[in-house]
Amino acid sequence: MAPRLQLEKAAWRWVDTVKPEDITQEHVELAYRIAVPACKRGACRRNCKGNPNCLVGIGEHSWLGEIDENTFHNIDDPNSERRDKNTFVGLTNLGATCYVNTFLQVWFHNLELRRTLYLCQNSRAEGHSTESEYEPRTICEHLQYLFALLQNSTRRYIDPSGLVKALGLNTGQQQDAQEFSKLFLSLLEDTLSQQKDPTLQNVIQQQFCGEFSYVTVCTQCGRSSALPSRFYELELNIQGHKTLAECVTEFLKEEKLDGDNRYFCENCQSKQSATRRITLHSLPRTLNLQLMRFVFDRQSGHKKKLNNLISFPEILEMEEKCTYDLSAVLIHRGVSAYSGHYIAHVRDSRTNDWYKFNDEEIEKMEGKKLQLGLEEDIAETVKSQTRKPKYSKGFHCSRNAYMLVYKRRLDQEDQTQTNVEVPAFLQRLVDQDNKKFEEWCSEMVDMRRQSVDKGKAKHVEVKELYELLPAQDGEPFEFVPVEWLKKWLDDSTATKAIDNSPFLCMHGKLHPDRIGEAKRISNAAAERLFNRYGGGPRVDRKGSFLCRDCVTRRCQVLRLKNQLSEDYREVTNLAKTQLKSGDEGFWIGKASLRQWRQLALEQLEEEEEETKHTNCKTNGEKPTCTGAEGTGEIRGLSIHEGERRLVSHEVWGKLKVYFPRAPEFSQRQESCQQCTRMEKEGKENEALNRMMASEQKNSLLNLFQEKNRPTLQKWPQDTDVLYIVSLFFVDEWRKFIRRPAKSNPVSNVGNNILLCPHGGFMFTYNSMIQGDAQHIALLWPAEWDVICRLFLVDQPICICRTQDMQDSGSVQYRTEPELCRECREGFIFQQQRDLREYAQATVYVRKVIDSKRMIKEAAPEFSMSGSEAEDEREEPKMEGEKDPDFNQVNLPPSWKSGIRRSMRHRRLRGEKALIVSANQTLKELKIQIMHAFSVAPFDQNLTIDGRCLTDDSATLGSLGVFPESIICLKADEPIADYAAMDDAYQG
């Protein structure tokens, strides 16, 4: 098929030889391209937009032929969500909770811990007889229910949101996994210690708790002192080591204390050199070894991850003659300490099979062997290394393992003989959830079946209707939008009613210029489509919906456009000749004469609508004149002769064809009398304004030039009264004085804006000194007399100085009108409330290098202009504020702050701006700071105005964190001394 532009030209080629009055129905159908041949399937690659008979490439190919029924729905097979036989259940990742899921899977596979948790008494559950009455509430109850689901659910994975919500975890924020492990075990220990059964009270200690001592020996006297301590995991330094044995050896090695690090010996009563080492006393049944991959980097000021390779054995022999078997390896995938993904490799204690737990996905390892995989140890951390590292038999290597879990061998044998039964009250909940899952599966199956049935019916309908779409020669036809047909054939979108209204012309018929957006279809197909989907307006099926008027006008426009170039050359030549004496001339705007061809083109192309060129710029650039009485529009001749030119009768006759609505002004036409009168009045008013401005400037010269102005700080000695006007009045008055011809004169002084609704003044003497003076201007008494003579004053305002003779002549100040105390107090209360109810405000966080100095303030991130720097110097001090009414609150918007602060905050290097709200908590702010500075929340020490911010649950408004506040951040560094670290944790 020919391109769209060729089709467009072919549809209107006849206009060169046919006059508008000679147009026939044949010409109309040519314009609407009724007889353009339809495209055939296979010959047309895409739908022809210029051909209304082309019905190829609109989406029909997906419906013709046989279709797989799976394409009729987007619903996955619900059985894919069902748990396979002899497999474990996964956990949904709620956003950033993969670290929680790994620990839950490890603890679930600790059969002793699971059994103990099931035995915890639950009085609420025992008191409910039916499954629908009991719901978990506490953390322990949620964990019981979660373990029961992991054990007996029929789902492939379950949602842990109940437990996560009970723990108060932020699902969008990844927390420190090792810290979470410590805190959660401590929480379980507290919960179990409250059980009545003594066998349950010490399960956490028996399972995870060991004992060691820090033994210090004085080199001078040989005295040995031991500091006993408990541990739930051994934290092993891996930096500089390649094997787990090396890490344990360093943990237990002897340390020398000398120099500044000498030890105070109680026997010697002085500081002495000494040695310190860790002595293990007892090891737990489950030995958790934390590999310290996340360490503090002093240079960057935040944590980083160590990616060095560590090998570890499957069987661990400890010095206390304890043999441990590897039961779990926790992996962190990623190069950053603050992001990445956590997975767990766990050995099933019943079958000794290894499984990889990756949130919802669970993979069983082949051959009962642990297989960490290249994708977890190398690909994301050491890109230069491509081969898997070699290690001895019975050992494993990892660059991402951050926790190793070993179980004592005797305890493993006990566990394999233990059957863990789910309590009845929990099993009822599991059965209830399994029932819901089965109901959901049935619903999904029904939905799939309904979608398939609907799709098959649509398939039959489309195939049958598509065959009916082409309009046959001589048969009735209609037009429908091509976009509607495409959506009808696109099964992914809902089919709406047919809307033909956008394609109608001003006569209510099909617009010839919109034919490329519509398709011509048979009357039979249109009947079925409109009956099924509705819509309209439907065009007359006899063909009268083809608009002869629009075709005729388009013919006129095209013929004029073809004639335009020839007429332009003729008008140009005629305009160069001078008018002969006695010839009648016509006035035309010079600008219009220069660009009349462009104006004509635009008018021809937009003939159906009013345009700016046909409104008031066709004949002259000035707007049309208006009658003085305003009874109607009167187009008069412009009074500015320099903007118009006389042209001959021949020139005007040519232009009149293209601009039939343009006003006609003959050579004898008089200029607009109203414009003449208005111009004269304007010049007279301008002269009066200049005289008025000169008089007012001479009368108030010091006020205009801002010279010799009175101030409240240094009250003039020779007067006891100063008058007050709004600064807005002074600014507007100065504008008029500077440009009297362009600005309106000021006639009155509006002082009411300085008063409250009760007529009282809103400022005190002290508040005006401290900042409110920026809203007012002070006048001398003599200036006030001039003001009252030249302007209308709605309310006189003054401030008076008096001496209290009874109080040793102390000076006092009062205003007239007096201060309105009621409005003032409400004003201050509103301000204080606003400070605690702000939203989306900016605060600034500055990172402190140490406790004595901050990051160098001499290097702002951008420079200020001289005026900006001056604003900063003029900022009033906050200290020594005496006026309790100083901080304003209830003035016009431009007076919103009682303190005049610079509008620009000079940000320093190392400082970052954060958007906060008054109702968010300090904990949420710490999370924002962690993203901005890479400092974990528990490593943040925050202060504001010397106050420490410590209550994580308190709101920022209650803590005094207001908009534009500056918060100082000091990041903690890790404690090298293990005893100090343990004491800090125990504390």
C-alpha positions, 0 to 999 in steps of 0.5 A: 500500500502507498505511504500515508502522505501519498494517500493524502495527496491522492484523496485531494488531487481533484481540487486543482480542477474542481471548483467548490461549487462543482463538488459531487458525491464522488469527490466526497467519497474520494476525500474519505478514501472509500474506494482505496483497495483493502490490504491483504494478509501477508502483503501488509506488514503493519496497519496502514493508517491512511487507508480506512479499509486496511484491517490487517495488523490490528491484533487479529493474528493472535486469534486466527488459528488454534490457540493454547488455552493457557494463553487465556489466563495469567493465573499460575497453577495453584499446585505450584504453591503446594509443599512437595512430599518430604520437603521443608517449608520456606519463608516469605521475604517481606522486603529486607527480612532475609536475615530473619528467615535464615535464623528462623530456619536454623532454630527450627532445625534445632529439635530440642529448641523446637520441642521446648518451645512447644511445651511452653504453657499457653493459658490463653490457648488452653482456655479456648475450645475452638480453633477460631477463638485463639490467635497468637499475640506474644512473640513466643506465641507467634514463634510457636505458631510459625514453627508449627507451620514450618513443620506441618503446613501444606504450603510451599512457603509461609508468611512470617509477618505475624512474628516480624510485626510482634518483634517490631522490625522494619521490613524495609530496613536490613538490620545487623544479623549478628545483633539480631541473633543475640537479642532474639536468644536473650528474649527467648531466654527471658520468656522461658525463665518465666515458665513453671516447669524447671526443665524449660527454664534453662533450655537456652543456657543448656543449648547455647550458653557456655562459660569462659574466664579472662585470666590475668597474671601479674608478671611481677608477683605472679598473682592470677585473677579470673573474670568469669563470663558467659557467652552465646557465641564466640566472636572470632576475628578472621582478618589475616587468617585462612582457617577456623583453627587460626581464628580460634587460636587467636581467640585463646592466645595469651595477650601481653599487657605493658606500657600504657596498657599495664594492669593494676595488680591488687597484690602489688598495689600498682600498675604492672606488666601482665599477661591475659588469656581466655580460658574456656570452662564449658561449651554449649550443646550448640556452638555458634561461631560468629565470623567477624566479617563486618568490621569498623573502618577508621578511615571511612568511619563506618563498617565494611565487609571482609571477603577473605577466604576461611576454611572450616571443618565438618567435624570440630574437635575442641580442647575440652574433648568435645566433638562437634558436627557442622549443622548450619552455615549462614551466608551473606552475599554482597560486598557491603556491610549495609546491604546484600542477601542472607541465605542459610545452609542447614543439615537435617539432623534426622536424615543428615541431608543438607538443604539451602534455605533462600527465603521461599526457595529451598534446594536439597543438596545431592549426596548428603554433602554441603555445597556452598556453590561458586555463586555464593563465595566468589562471583559477587566478591572477588571478580578476578578469581574464577576458579573454585578454591581447593580445600582438603577432604572434610573441610569447606571454604567460604568468602561469605560465611559469617556464622557457623553452627556446630552441634555436639555429637552426643546431642545429635544422637539424642535429637535423631531419636526425638520425635517433635509433636505439634501441640493440639492447640497449634495443630488446630491453627495449622489445620485451619490455615491448611484449609484456607490454602485448599480453598484458595487452590480451589478458587484459583482452579475455578478462576483458571477454568472461567478464564479459559471458557471466556477466552474460548468464547472470545476466540470464536466470536473474534474469528467469526466477527473478523470475517465480517469486518470488511465492507463490500462494494455497494453495501452499507458501511460504518466507521469505528475507531481503529484504537477501539478495534485494537483493544477489542482484539487485545484480550489483556484490556477490558473492552469498553463502549465504542466512542465515535465523538472525537471523530465528528466535525462541527456539523456532527458528521465524520471529519475528513481529517480524522479518517486515518484514525478510523476504519471502515467496516460492514454494516453487519459487523457494526450491528453486532459490535454495537449491540454487544458493547454499546456506544456511539454516536452511530453514523447514518448507514446510508452514507450521509455521515460524510460531511460535504460542507467540510470537504467543500471548505477544505477544497477552498482552503487547498485552492487558496493555498495553491493560489497563495504564492502567485498572489504573494508575488503580485501583491509584492510588486503592486505594493512597490508602486506609488499611488497615483494622484486621485486614486483611492487608497486603503490603510493596512498595518505595516506588520501585517503587510510584511507577514500577510502570507504567513498569516494567510497560511495559518488562517487557512490551516485553522479556518474552523477555529478563531485564531489570533491572526483573524481576531485583532492582528489581521490589519494592524498590530494594535488591538481593536478600539472599543466604543466609549459607551461599551455598548459593543465593539467598534473597530477604529483606525489606529492613531499612530500613523507610523504603524500603518501604510496606504496601499492601492485598491488592487492590493487591498482587493487581493488581501480581502480574499484571504481576510474577508473579516478584516476591517476596511479603512479607506484613505479618508477614514478618520482616526479613532476618536476614543483612542485620540481622547484616551491618549490625550488624557493619558499624557495629562495624567502622566504629567500630574503624576510626575508633579505629585511624585516630585512634591512628595519626594521633596516633602519626604526626601529623607524617608525616600533616601532612607537617611537620618532614620530614627531607631528604637535601639538608640532612641533620639533624645529630642523626641518622646514620640515616634510614629509607625507605618507599614513597611509595605506602604513605604515600599509601594510609595518609593516605587511610585516616586521612582517611576511615576509614569509606570506606577500608580500613585499611593493614596492611603496609609493602611496601618490596619494590617499591623493590628489584631481583630480587636484593634490592638497593636501586635508588637512590643518595644522589645520584640521590635528591637529583636526583629519585628521592626522588619515589618514597620517603618519609623517616622519623625513627628514632622514626617508624620504631619506630612503623611497625614497631609498627603495621604488618607490614614486609616489608623494612627500608630505611635510608640511613646517614651515616658519616665517613671518618676517613682522608679528613679526616672526609669524609661518605659515605652508604650504603644498607641493603640496598646498591645492586645495581650489576648491575641499576643498569647494566642499568637505565641501558643500557635507558634509553639504548636506549629513547631511541634506539628511540622511536616516535610521540613529540613534538618541538618546533620553534621558528622563530628570527628571527635568529641572536641572538634567538628568538621572544619566549618571554614569550607562552605559548599557554596559561596554567598553574594555580598548581599547574602553575607550581609543578611547573615551578619545582620541576623539577631542573636538568640541569647539574652532574649528578655521579651517573653512575647518575642517569638511571633506566630499569628501575622500575615504570611510574610511575617511568619517568623518573629526572628529574622533569620537568613533564608539560606543555610550555609551547609558545611562539608560533611553535613547533609540535609534530611527531610523529617516530620515532627511526628516521626520517631528518633529511631526513624531518624536514625535509619535515615542517618544510617542511609546518609552516613553509613553509620548503624543506628546503634553506633550513632550518638546524636546531640542538639544544642548540647543535649543528647537524643537517646529515647528512640521511641520519642517523636522529634517534636517532643525532643525539640528537633525543629525545622532548620535544626542542626544535629551533631552525629558522632559515630562509635568505634568498635571496642578492642578489649573483649572484656570491655565488649562483654561488659558493655553487652551485659550492661 
